[in-house]
Amino acid sequence: MTQNLVDLTGKVGLVTGIANEKSISTGVAESLIDAGAKVIITYQNEKTLAFIEPVINRLGIEDVFLMDVTKPETMTDTFGKIEAKYGKLDFAVHSMAFAKRDDLHGRVVDTSADGFALAMDISTHSFMRLTRACEPLLEKAGGGSLLTMTYLGSEKVIQHYGVMGLCKAALEAATRYMAAELGGKNIRVNAISPGPLMTRAASGIAGFDGLMAAAVERSPMHQLVTPTDIGALAAFLVSDAGRLVTGGIHFVDAGYNIMA
């Protein structure tokens, strides 16, 4: 009998960034749960909680905690609750990004200093803060896996992606550096780079329908990625099957990234 390589039975992990049923994080959480993991999720505020209740109910998620990365006390409270209940974490998924509309739609050279700082803080530095909070709980599990979500605009100019491309480039660099720093503790750090798909975050990018059409036309497989596709890779990366995979940027985009 062939053993299922992606078996997350007994593993406990945190998934951030669920906004609604169409979120990347929704597909990730569903795949992790299907593989046997116990998944904890977070929400930013009471308004966002209302939008994710259908996901919570459908997936049967029991642990739902308030965590706004711009408010350190909410992160402290959430990780205190996780430690008290589970005493460990086996994985965590960082899936959050933000930029002011004017900065996102404008030229990079016109980005405001405060807007740049805010975009970098939420989109990039929050992964470092999350990693720091997770580190002792991952150590208690004997090691584990950290994932973040990036995009091709980190390394190539994508029209209308603007300042977010800079944030994703920094996020990918952080992934490599943290993988090097934490590898000795058996903690792996990876980034997933999906092709374009319509999420609430993507709806704020001008001309996004054109990006999706181009992805279908130009990718070798002529398909759009789905949250389920992203979730399948996430499940592999946090599983024991991915135990020696770290520091990488892993594309799920039907091959679009290889095309000139």
RONUTI-957896 format. One line per 10 residues: their letters; for each residue y negated, z, x of N, C-alpha, C. Coordinates in pm, 1 decimal. Atoms other than C-alpha are relative to their C-alpha. Layout:
BEGIN
A = Y,Z,X,Y,Z,X,Y,Z,X; ...;
//
This chain:
BEGIN
MTQNLVDLTG = 119.2,0.0,84.0,0.0,0.0,0.0,-124.9,0.0,88.0; 125.9,4.5,-74.9,-347.8,-87.4,128.2,-91.2,112.6,-44.9; 87.7,-111.1,31.4,-574.0,215.9,146.1,-140.9,-51.4,-28.7; 137.8,34.0,30.9,-917.5,189.9,-15.0,-89.3,53.9,110.7; 80.5,-42.8,-113.8,-1151.7,198.1,285.6,-126.2,73.0,-43.8; 122.5,-63.6,46.9,-1454.9,298.2,79.9,36.9,108.5,-101.3; -38.3,-115.2,81.8,-1344.7,636.7,-51.0,-95.9,113.6,30.7; 100.6,-104.1,-20.4,-1624.6,889.0,-96.4,36.1,129.9,-71.2; -45.2,-122.4,66.2,-1415.9,1155.8,-265.7,-32.9,121.9,85.7; 34.2,-123.3,-71.3,-1545.6,1500.0,-169.0,-133.9,-5.5,70.3;
KVGLVTGIAN = 130.2,12.0,-65.9,-1874.1,1365.9,-29.9,-113.6,24.0,-99.7; 118.0,-31.9,80.4,-2211.3,1483.0,-158.7,-120.4,-66.2,64.0; 114.9,67.5,-58.3,-2526.4,1280.9,-117.3,-119.5,-5.2,-92.9; 127.9,7.1,69.6,-2887.0,1237.7,-220.1,-45.3,-145.3,-9.4; 55.2,134.3,20.0,-3032.8,917.9,-367.1,-140.8,14.8,-57.6; 138.3,-5.3,46.6,-3409.4,881.6,-403.7,-41.5,-137.5,-52.4; 62.8,126.4,34.4,-3623.7,614.0,-563.9,44.0,-66.0,-128.0; -36.3,60.5,127.7,-3463.2,553.6,-902.7,-122.1,2.7,-92.2; 113.5,9.4,91.5,-3737.8,428.5,-1135.3,44.9,-37.6,-141.0; -55.5,42.4,128.7,-3530.7,269.5,-1413.5,135.4,-65.9,25.6;
EKSISTGVAE = -132.7,60.4,-12.1,-3206.8,81.9,-1478.8,4.3,-114.7,101.3; 1.9,116.3,-88.2,-3317.8,-215.6,-1265.8,-26.2,34.7,146.2; 32.0,-40.2,-137.0,-3393.8,-13.5,-951.8,115.9,-26.1,95.9; -101.5,9.9,-104.6,-3211.3,-80.6,-627.4,80.3,129.3,6.0; -67.4,-129.9,-10.7,-3132.8,291.6,-617.1,97.7,24.8,-113.5; -94.1,-15.2,110.8,-2964.7,270.6,-956.9,133.5,-63.6,35.8; -122.7,66.6,-42.5,-2713.0,19.3,-825.0,69.5,74.8,111.5; -56.7,-78.0,-110.0,-2666.9,228.4,-512.1,69.3,124.5,-53.2; -58.3,-122.8,56.1,-2607.2,550.2,-707.1,129.4,-30.6,-74.9; -118.6,35.9,78.1,-2360.8,375.7,-937.6,117.9,-32.7,91.6;
SLIDAGAKVI = -107.4,35.4,-92.9,-2158.5,232.9,-647.7,54.4,123.4,71.7; -43.1,-121.2,-68.8,-2149.2,568.5,-469.3,83.2,88.0,-92.2; -75.3,-79.0,97.8,-2033.5,745.9,-784.3,134.9,-64.1,-27.5; -127.0,70.7,24.3,-1769.4,478.8,-850.7,98.3,21.1,114.7; -86.3,-22.2,-116.4,-1637.6,541.8,-497.1,42.2,145.4,14.0; -46.1,-139.1,1.3,-1597.5,911.7,-575.5,-99.2,104.5,45.5; 97.9,-95.9,-51.6,-1916.5,1069.8,-441.2,-65.6,80.8,-111.1; 86.9,-80.8,85.0,-2113.7,1350.2,-600.8,-142.8,-34.6,39.0; 134.1,49.6,-30.6,-2467.6,1211.7,-624.8,-107.9,88.5,-62.6; 118.4,-73.8,41.0,-2788.9,1410.6,-645.5,-115.6,-100.6,-1.3;
ITYQNEKTLA = 114.7,90.0,-0.7,-3104.7,1224.5,-748.0,-129.4,80.4,-15.7; 130.3,-64.5,11.3,-3474.7,1303.9,-741.2,-92.7,-86.5,-84.7; 103.0,71.6,74.4,-3774.6,1209.7,-953.1,-136.1,49.3,46.6; 131.6,-30.0,-55.6,-4143.3,1203.8,-865.1,-81.3,94.5,-86.0; 75.4,-85.0,92.3,-4293.5,1366.1,-1176.0,61.0,-12.1,-139.3; -56.7,-1.7,134.4,-4232.6,1429.6,-1545.1,-6.3,-136.9,-66.9; 12.2,133.3,57.6,-4354.3,1081.7,-1639.3,114.8,-89.6,44.5; -108.9,83.6,-50.4,-4098.5,912.5,-1415.4,135.4,48.8,-49.6; -126.7,-54.4,48.7,-3823.7,1145.2,-1537.3,40.0,-65.5,-131.6; -29.8,61.0,129.5,-3851.4,994.6,-1885.3,62.2,-137.8,16.0;
FIEPVINRLG = -51.2,135.3,-20.7,-3782.0,646.4,-1746.5,141.4,-1.2,57.6; -132.0,0.9,-63.7,-3470.0,750.8,-1556.1,105.5,76.1,-79.6; -98.3,-73.4,80.7,-3305.7,961.3,-1826.2,116.5,-87.1,-45.6; -115.6,84.5,35.2,-3096.8,661.4,-1945.3,98.8,-16.5,114.9; -87.2,11.2,-116.9,-2961.5,624.3,-1590.2,78.5,129.0,20.0; -63.6,-131.3,-16.7,-2888.7,995.9,-1563.6,114.0,16.8,-99.7; -100.3,-17.1,105.3,-2701.2,995.7,-1894.3,116.4,-96.8,17.9; -107.2,99.7,-13.7,-2507.3,673.9,-1828.2,92.4,31.2,115.4; -81.0,-27.9,-119.1,-2390.8,779.5,-1482.0,54.5,142.6,3.5; -49.0,-138.3,4.5,-2331.5,1143.3,-1577.2,-44.8,82.9,118.7;
IEDVFLMDVT = 52.7,-73.1,-116.0,-2552.0,1277.2,-1296.5,-42.9,140.3,-42.9; 26.9,-138.8,36.9,-2573.0,1657.1,-1305.8,-120.8,59.1,72.9; 104.9,-60.5,-83.3,-2820.0,1735.1,-1025.7,-118.9,-94.6,10.3; 121.1,81.3,4.1,-3168.5,1594.9,-1085.5,-117.5,90.3,35.6; 102.3,-91.3,-50.6,-3450.9,1752.3,-883.9,-134.6,-70.3,17.5; 135.5,48.4,-23.7,-3826.0,1707.3,-868.1,-26.7,-6.4,150.1; 39.0,11.8,-140.7,-3935.1,1571.6,-529.3,-104.3,-109.6,14.9; 109.9,91.2,-30.2,-4270.9,1410.8,-452.7,-26.2,12.7,148.5; 8.1,-9.3,-146.5,-4282.1,1325.3,-81.6,-141.4,26.8,49.9; 137.4,-34.9,-40.0,-4660.3,1372.7,-79.2,-28.6,148.0,-22.0;
KPETMTDTFG = 15.0,-143.3,25.7,-4606.5,1736.0,-183.4,114.4,74.1,68.6; -107.6,-60.0,-79.5,-4406.9,1920.4,86.2,76.7,109.8,-71.2; -67.8,-110.7,67.0,-4330.6,2216.5,-138.7,113.1,-48.3,-90.5; -107.2,51.4,85.9,-4123.8,1994.9,-371.6,122.2,-39.6,82.0; -112.0,33.4,-87.9,-3911.8,1873.0,-80.5,71.4,127.3,45.2; -58.4,-128.8,-40.3,-3858.7,2229.5,40.3,83.6,58.8,-112.5; -71.4,-54.6,115.8,-3756.9,2336.9,-309.4,129.0,-76.2,-26.7; -118.6,81.4,26.3,-3516.1,2047.0,-356.6,110.3,26.0,101.7; -103.5,-20.8,-101.6,-3337.3,2098.0,-26.1,52.6,143.5,-1.8; -48.7,-136.3,18.9,-3318.3,2470.5,-90.4,105.9,5.3,-108.7;
KIEAKYGKLD = -97.6,3.8,109.1,-3137.3,2397.5,-415.7,129.0,-69.2,42.7; -119.5,71.0,-47.8,-2901.7,2150.2,-248.9,83.6,90.4,90.4; -73.3,-89.2,-90.8,-2812.9,2399.4,24.3,66.6,113.1,-75.5; -56.0,-111.9,76.1,-2760.7,2680.1,-225.6,123.9,-42.3,-78.8; -111.0,44.0,85.4,-2526.3,2473.4,-444.5,114.8,-61.3,79.9; -104.0,75.1,-69.7,-2340.1,2253.6,-193.3,19.9,40.4,145.8; -11.8,-44.7,-138.0,-2411.8,2392.5,152.1,8.0,-110.8,102.8; -10.8,113.4,-92.8,-2406.1,2043.7,302.3,-52.7,-125.1,-67.4; 20.8,135.6,50.4,-2497.6,1678.6,262.6,80.6,-94.2,88.4; -73.0,100.6,-76.7,-2282.0,1384.2,366.4,-81.8,-127.9,19.9;
FAVHSMAFAK = 84.2,119.4,-12.9,-2543.9,1113.7,311.8,-128.2,17.7,-80.5; 124.0,4.9,77.0,-2894.8,1043.8,186.4,-53.7,-142.3,4.2; 54.4,134.7,13.1,-3060.3,723.8,66.4,-149.3,9.7,-29.3; 145.6,3.7,13.6,-3433.7,670.0,111.5,-37.6,-136.7,-56.2; 38.9,127.3,62.5,-3571.2,405.1,-125.6,-133.5,19.5,-70.5; 134.0,-19.2,57.6,-3943.3,445.3,-174.2,-103.3,-70.9,86.0; 109.2,69.0,-69.8,-4255.5,252.4,-85.1,-119.7,-5.8,-93.8; 121.6,7.5,81.7,-4615.2,236.6,-200.5,-115.5,-50.7,84.8; 127.6,40.7,-59.4,-4942.3,63.4,-118.6,-99.8,-17.1,-113.8; 103.5,23.1,100.2,-5270.4,53.0,-305.0,-3.6,-148.5,-34.8;
RDDLHGRVVD = -2.7,138.2,46.4,-5298.8,-263.6,-512.5,-93.9,-89.5,82.4; 95.8,81.8,-75.3,-5609.6,-387.4,-327.1,51.5,-30.2,140.4; -53.5,20.8,-134.4,-5437.9,-340.2,9.2,122.1,-91.3,-1.9; -120.5,82.5,10.6,-5114.3,-501.2,-106.7,-35.9,-146.2,-26.3; 36.2,136.3,37.6,-5288.9,-805.9,-251.1,-100.7,-63.8,94.7; 101.7,53.3,-90.4,-5553.2,-841.3,17.7,56.6,-40.0,134.8; -40.0,37.2,-136.0,-5547.3,-959.8,377.2,30.8,125.3,81.1; -31.1,-112.5,-87.6,-5392.7,-733.6,640.1,-124.4,44.8,76.4; 118.2,-35.8,-79.4,-5716.1,-748.6,839.9,-103.9,75.6,-81.7; 94.6,-69.9,85.3,-5903.5,-608.8,540.2,54.3,132.6,-52.6;
TSADGFALAM = -60.3,-123.6,49.8,-5668.7,-315.0,479.1,-87.5,119.6,34.1; 81.0,-119.9,-22.3,-5861.9,8.2,436.1,77.8,100.6,84.1; -65.2,-99.2,-86.4,-5790.0,289.3,681.8,77.9,101.0,-82.9; -69.7,-98.8,81.6,-5702.0,535.6,407.6,117.3,-64.0,-73.5; -110.2,69.3,65.2,-5490.6,274.8,228.1,115.9,-25.0,94.5; -104.3,21.3,-100.7,-5301.8,193.6,547.4,75.2,129.9,27.6; -62.7,-130.3,-25.9,-5239.3,562.0,613.5,89.7,41.6,-115.2; -80.0,-37.5,116.4,-5115.2,618.5,258.7,127.0,-83.3,-9.0; -117.1,87.2,6.2,-4883.7,315.6,265.4,102.5,38.2,106.0; -90.4,-40.6,-107.1,-4736.2,420.6,600.1,63.6,136.7,-27.8;
DISTHSFMRL = -51.3,-134.2,27.2,-4699.8,782.2,488.1,115.3,-4.0,-99.6; -101.3,1.1,105.3,-4504.5,707.0,171.6,114.6,-95.6,32.8; -101.7,103.0,-21.6,-4320.0,393.4,283.2,82.5,20.5,126.2; -65.6,-11.2,-130.2,-4229.9,491.4,640.0,20.5,145.0,43.9; -13.9,-136.1,-52.2,-4304.8,847.7,745.9,82.6,88.8,-91.6; -81.5,-80.2,91.7,-4137.3,985.6,434.1,147.8,-6.4,37.7; -139.1,7.9,-45.3,-3807.0,859.6,578.2,23.9,97.6,114.7; -12.2,-96.7,-109.3,-3867.0,1068.6,888.4,3.7,142.8,-55.0; 2.3,-134.2,59.9,-3950.9,1373.7,676.2,130.6,29.4,-72.9; -126.4,-16.9,70.4,-3643.9,1318.8,461.8,112.8,24.4,98.8;
TRACEPLLEK = -102.3,-16.3,-103.2,-3428.8,1284.7,772.9,-3.6,140.4,58.9; 14.4,-134.1,-56.7,-3566.8,1607.9,917.9,53.9,106.2,-96.1; -49.1,-95.9,98.8,-3489.7,1792.6,593.1,151.8,-8.2,-14.7; -144.4,20.4,14.8,-3138.4,1641.9,576.7,79.4,46.8,121.4; -72.6,-20.2,-125.3,-3046.5,1703.1,940.2,88.5,124.5,2.5; -88.3,-116.5,-6.8,-2920.3,2063.6,916.3,114.5,-4.6,-100.0; -105.9,9.7,100.3,-2721.2,1986.8,599.6,103.8,-103.9,40.5; -94.2,98.6,-52.8,-2567.2,1677.5,759.3,84.2,60.1,112.6; -73.6,-67.4,-107.5,-2472.3,1886.8,1061.4,108.8,90.3,-56.0; -99.8,-88.3,62.1,-2294.6,2132.1,833.1,118.6,-78.1,-54.5;
AGGGSLLTMT = -109.3,85.9,46.9,-2088.7,1840.1,703.0,76.4,-62.9,115.8; -64.2,59.6,-117.3,-1992.4,1746.5,1058.5,-54.8,-137.0,33.8; 61.4,130.9,-20.0,-2224.0,1447.2,1054.3,-14.7,-69.9,-133.3; 19.2,70.9,125.6,-2318.9,1189.0,796.9,-80.3,-126.0,19.5; 64.3,130.4,-1.1,-2519.8,884.0,708.3,-132.4,3.6,-73.6; 131.4,14.6,61.1,-2884.1,806.3,632.5,-28.8,-148.5,-16.9; 31.9,138.8,28.7,-2992.4,481.3,468.7,-143.0,-13.1,-49.5; 129.3,33.3,57.2,-3329.4,324.7,395.7,1.7,-146.6,-41.0; 7.4,136.8,50.8,-3435.1,2.3,223.9,-119.9,-72.0,60.8; 106.3,77.7,-61.7,-3637.7,-265.4,400.6,-3.1,-139.3,-62.8;
YLGSEKVIQH = 11.2,136.4,53.2,-3722.7,-634.6,348.8,-35.8,-94.3,113.5; 21.3,102.5,-101.4,-3748.0,-957.9,547.1,-146.3,-11.5,42.1; 141.7,2.4,-33.9,-4128.3,-929.2,536.7,-35.7,87.9,118.0; 20.6,-82.6,-119.5,-4089.6,-682.5,823.3,-7.0,-84.5,126.7; -8.3,80.8,-121.6,-4019.1,-961.2,1071.8,-51.9,-142.0,-16.9; 57.2,130.8,28.0,-4147.2,-1277.2,902.7,-113.3,16.2,-101.4; 113.7,-8.4,91.8,-4469.6,-1341.1,717.7,42.3,-50.8,-137.9; -30.2,33.4,138.9,-4400.0,-1334.9,344.1,-131.7,3.4,-76.7; 127.9,6.9,70.3,-4695.6,-1448.2,136.8,-12.1,110.4,-104.2; 35.3,-106.5,94.2,-4857.6,-1167.2,-63.3,69.2,133.7,30.0;
YGVMGLCKAA = -66.8,-127.8,-31.8,-4644.2,-897.0,106.7,-91.6,90.6,81.1; 109.3,-71.6,-64.1,-4937.2,-793.7,325.7,37.4,124.4,76.9; -14.0,-123.5,-76.8,-4958.1,-437.7,450.7,141.0,57.6,-8.3; -135.5,-52.8,12.0,-4608.9,-360.8,324.0,90.8,-56.5,109.5; -77.0,54.6,-111.4,-4470.7,-591.0,592.8,-13.2,85.0,124.2; 22.8,-88.6,-113.8,-4626.2,-364.8,855.0,77.6,129.7,-17.4; -71.8,-124.9,27.5,-4476.6,-58.9,686.9,150.1,-17.1,21.8; -143.3,23.1,-15.9,-4129.6,-212.7,679.6,37.4,-23.2,146.2; -27.0,17.2,-143.0,-4154.0,-316.7,1045.0,9.3,135.6,68.5; -4.2,-135.3,-56.9,-4233.3,43.9,1135.5,123.0,75.6,-46.7;
LEAATRYMAA = -118.2,-66.3,54.9,-3953.4,165.0,909.0,125.5,-42.3,75.7; -116.5,48.7,-74.6,-3702.1,-54.1,1091.6,2.0,55.1,142.3; 6.5,-60.3,-133.3,-3823.7,71.9,1428.8,41.3,146.4,-6.4; -37.9,-140.1,17.0,-3789.4,428.7,1301.5,150.7,14.1,-16.4; -145.3,-1.5,19.2,-3433.3,349.9,1193.6,72.3,-3.9,134.7; -64.4,11.6,-131.6,-3341.6,246.2,1548.5,-20.3,126.0,83.5; 27.8,-117.8,-81.9,-3512.0,540.3,1717.9,74.8,122.6,-52.0; -69.1,-117.9,54.7,-3365.8,798.4,1480.0,150.9,-11.5,17.8; -143.1,18.5,-26.6,-3019.7,645.3,1518.1,34.2,43.3,141.7; -22.0,-38.9,-139.2,-3051.1,694.3,1894.1,-10.0,150.8,17.3;
ELGGKNIRVN = 22.5,-144.1,-14.1,-3178.0,1049.6,1856.7,109.6,84.1,-65.3; -92.3,-81.8,79.3,-2919.1,1165.9,1602.1,146.7,-36.2,20.9; -138.4,43.5,-19.4,-2608.5,980.4,1717.6,89.1,106.9,60.2; -78.3,-105.2,-62.9,-2496.7,1274.7,1929.7,46.4,106.4,-97.1; -39.1,-95.1,104.6,-2474.4,1482.7,1612.7,88.9,-66.4,-104.8; -84.4,76.4,91.3,-2255.0,1219.2,1446.7,-74.3,-35.5,-128.5; 82.5,41.7,113.4,-2543.7,1124.7,1216.5,-40.9,-144.7,22.0; 29.0,142.8,-9.1,-2579.8,752.8,1152.2,-123.5,-33.5,-82.7; 122.3,41.7,69.3,-2905.2,582.9,1048.0,-2.0,-152.3,-7.5; -1.2,144.1,19.8,-2913.2,232.8,899.4,-100.9,-41.8,-106.1;
AISPGPLMTR = 88.8,56.9,101.0,-3141.8,8.4,695.8,68.6,-118.7,-66.3; -50.0,113.5,75.9,-3040.8,-235.2,423.8,-119.1,-87.6,-36.4; 107.5,95.5,28.5,-3253.4,-548.1,380.8,46.5,-97.8,-106.9; -43.7,88.8,107.5,-3190.0,-704.2,39.3,-91.2,-122.2,-13.6; 82.6,111.1,40.8,-3309.9,-1041.8,-75.2,-86.4,42.1,-118.1; 89.5,-38.3,109.6,-3577.8,-1048.9,-347.1,74.8,19.5,-131.4; -50.8,-22.0,134.9,-3485.1,-901.8,-684.0,-107.9,72.6,-78.0; 108.8,-51.5,81.1,-3705.7,-800.5,-972.9,20.5,148.1,-30.7; 3.8,-142.7,26.5,-3771.0,-427.3,-967.3,-143.0,35.7,-39.5; 135.3,-41.4,35.3,-4071.1,-225.0,-1079.8,-93.4,-15.1,119.4;
AASGIAGFDG = 82.2,13.2,-120.5,-4197.2,-219.9,-720.3,-33.4,-146.5,27.2; 21.7,142.3,-27.7,-4153.2,-595.6,-682.8,-100.8,-62.0,-96.5; 91.1,55.7,99.7,-4355.4,-658.5,-998.3,-145.4,8.9,44.1; 136.1,-13.2,-49.7,-4665.8,-551.0,-806.5,-36.2,-101.9,106.3; 24.4,100.6,-103.7,-4628.1,-835.9,-554.5,-32.6,-133.5,-66.0; 41.7,127.1,59.7,-4817.5,-1151.4,-647.9,97.7,-111.6,37.0; -85.2,115.1,-26.9,-4605.5,-1464.5,-680.2,145.3,34.5,24.4; -136.7,-42.5,-31.7,-4276.0,-1274.3,-675.0,104.6,-91.7,-63.1; -93.7,94.6,61.3,-4109.9,-1517.7,-915.4,27.8,-117.7,93.6; -17.4,108.6,-95.5,-4168.0,-1785.9,-653.6,90.1,38.4,115.2;
LMAAAVERSP = -87.8,-47.3,-106.7,-3999.4,-1574.2,-387.6,146.0,-3.5,-44.1; -137.7,0.5,49.6,-3690.9,-1538.2,-605.7,51.8,-142.5,-14.3; -42.1,139.9,13.1,-3681.4,-1909.7,-681.5,31.8,-60.7,136.6; -23.4,51.2,-135.2,-3709.3,-1991.4,-309.9,128.2,56.5,59.1; -122.6,-62.0,-51.9,-3429.4,-1745.1,-231.5,123.3,-70.9,-52.4; -113.6,72.0,57.9,-3195.6,-1925.1,-468.6,11.5,-139.4,61.2; -0.6,137.4,-49.7,-3295.9,-2269.4,-341.1,40.4,-8.6,146.1; -15.1,15.0,-144.4,-3290.9,-2199.9,32.2,115.4,79.7,59.6; -109.2,-78.7,-58.0,-3017.0,-1941.1,82.2,128.9,-81.5,0.5; -124.3,77.2,-7.3,-2678.7,-2082.7,189.5,89.0,15.2,-122.7;
MHQLVTPTDI = -88.0,-24.1,114.2,-2506.5,-1926.4,-111.6,-69.2,-23.9,-134.4; 77.3,35.7,120.4,-2784.2,-2014.1,-361.3,17.2,101.8,-112.9; -12.4,-106.6,98.1,-2765.8,-1678.9,-536.1,-104.2,107.9,26.4; 84.1,-117.8,-14.4,-2987.9,-1379.4,-600.5,86.9,123.2,17.5; -69.1,-127.0,-18.0,-2879.7,-1035.8,-485.5,-18.6,85.1,-125.0; 10.5,-95.2,111.2,-2816.7,-763.4,-744.8,5.5,141.9,55.3; -13.3,-138.3,-44.8,-2844.5,-384.8,-721.9,144.4,39.5,30.3; -141.7,-28.8,-25.2,-2464.2,-376.0,-739.2,43.3,-49.2,137.5; -31.3,52.3,-133.3,-2439.1,-594.3,-426.8,-51.4,94.3,108.1; 60.1,-92.7,-96.3,-2671.0,-356.4,-242.8,78.6,130.3,1.8;
GALAAFLVSD = -77.5,-122.7,10.0,-2475.3,-58.1,-370.2,133.3,-8.2,71.1; -129.6,17.1,-67.0,-2148.8,-200.1,-238.1,-13.8,18.7,149.8; 21.3,-16.8,-144.2,-2290.3,-221.9,114.3,-36.0,144.0,32.5; 37.0,-140.4,-22.8,-2445.7,124.3,85.2,123.2,89.1,0.8; -122.0,-80.1,6.4,-2109.0,270.0,-14.3,82.3,-14.4,127.6; -71.6,21.4,-126.5,-1945.3,112.1,290.6,-67.7,75.5,114.1; 71.4,-58.9,-113.5,-2216.1,234.5,528.2,6.4,152.2,1.2; -6.6,-147.3,1.1,-2198.6,597.0,411.9,143.2,50.5,3.8; -140.1,-41.1,-0.4,-1818.4,597.8,403.3,52.4,14.5,143.0; -62.6,-13.9,-131.4,-1582.9,680.1,689.3,32.0,-135.8,61.7;
AGRLVTGGIH = -25.4,133.9,-51.9,-1516.4,306.3,718.7,-116.1,-49.2,86.0; 116.8,38.2,-78.6,-1868.6,271.2,857.9,-37.2,102.5,105.7; 27.9,-116.6,-84.1,-1837.5,567.0,1092.8,-63.1,-34.1,135.5; 58.1,38.5,-128.4,-1943.3,370.9,1403.8,-110.8,-104.4,-15.2; 109.2,94.9,26.3,-2215.8,160.2,1242.2,-130.8,77.4,-9.2; 127.6,-71.9,3.0,-2563.8,287.2,1324.0,-109.7,-81.6,67.5; 116.6,63.3,-60.6,-2913.2,166.3,1406.8,-23.7,-142.9,-42.2; 8.0,140.7,36.9,-2871.7,-165.0,1227.8,-87.1,-29.3,-120.2; 68.2,52.7,117.7,-3071.1,-372.1,981.1,98.1,-96.7,-64.3; -111.4,72.9,60.4,-2810.1,-507.8,739.9,-48.6,-80.1,-120.8;
FVDAGYNIMA = 51.3,87.5,104.9,-2900.2,-808.4,524.4,100.9,-17.7,-112.9; -76.3,37.9,119.3,-2773.6,-859.0,170.4,-88.5,-97.7,-75.1; 94.7,97.6,54.6,-2949.6,-1181.6,75.2,58.2,-141.0,-12.1; -69.1,130.3,10.9,-2689.7,-1461.0,43.7,-31.0,-90.6,118.3; 25.1,76.4,-122.1,-2785.3,-1566.5,397.4,-142.1,-53.3,15.0; 137.0,54.2,-3.0,-3154.1,-1636.4,325.0,-68.5,25.2,133.6; 70.5,-38.2,-122.7,-3266.2,-1457.8,643.4,29.7,-90.7,119.0; -35.4,84.3,-115.0,-3091.8,-1708.7,872.4,-67.4,-136.5,-4.3; 53.8,134.8,16.9,-3274.2,-2012.5,738.6,-138.8,-13.6,62.4; 129.8,28.1,-62.1,-3566.4,-2164.9,926.5,-101.2,-42.0,-106.8;
//
